[in-house]
Amino acid sequence: MGRWFDVYAFPVEEPGLQRIGLLFRDVTRRKRDEAALLASAERAEFRVRLADVLRASDDVDGVQREATALLAQHLGVDRVMWGDVPAGE
């Protein structure tokens, strides 16, 4: 269904019957907002860590290796490739 619900179950008091009542509350918007906040925080943390790597050294190859490893970790992949694009093309 692509929806999130809080569900509350409670006994319905009727002598001789074994019944329960259920209340459903649609919390899809809250769940989506929470996920968006989490993703935003993860991106912000990645940007800070990347900025730390980029500013840590003047060794271009070393910075590229560290930035590549950090990006791969952030994206959850085992390979990241870089390419150079000549200016003006």
N, C-alpha and C positions, 0 to 999 in steps of 0.2 A: 504494500500500500504506500510505502514511502512516507509514512507518518509515525510520529512518536506519541505515546499516550502514557499518562500516569493512571494507574488503575488502583482503586480502593475496593476491597471486598469486605462485606459485613453480613452478619446473620440477620435474617428477617424473622422477627419473633411472631410466629403463628403456631399455636399449640398443635403438636402432632405432625407438623410439616418440617422437613429439613430443607430449608431454602436459604439461599444467600442472595444478596443484592450486590450489584457491581456499578461503580461509578467510573466513567472514563472521562479524562480531561485531555484534550489535544494540547500537547506541549511541543509541537513540531517547530514553531517559530523560535521558542527558547533554545531548543537543541541546535537549530541552525545558527542562531546568534552565538551560542557557546562555541560551536565548531569554528565559526569565522573569527572569533576572538583568539582562540587557540592558534589557528593558522597564522594570524597576524603577529602574535607573540613569537611564534617559531621563526617567521621571516625576519622579524626585528632582531632576534638573537643571532640568526645566521649573518645578518648584515654587520652586526657588531663584531662577531668572530672573524668575518672576512676582512673587515677594516683593520682589525688587529694584525692579521697576517700580512696584508698589503703594506702596512706601515712599518713592519718589524725589520725589514731588510732591504738593502739596495741590490741584492743578488736576484736578478730577474728570473733566472731558471729556478732558483730555490723558492721564490714567491709563487711562481707558476705551479710548481709541484705541490706546495702546501695548499694553495687555493684550489687546485684540482681535487686533492684529497678531501678538502672540506666540502666542496660542492657535491662530490660523489656521495659523501656521507649524508648531506642535507637532502639530496634527491633520492637516496636509497638505491643507488645504482652502483655497479662495480666498475664502470668505465666512464670517463669524461674525456673528451678530446677538445683541443684548442686548435684554432687555425688563424693564420695571419691574413689580413686583407690589406693589400697595398693601398696607400692613400690615393684618392682620386678615382677609384674604380668602383 
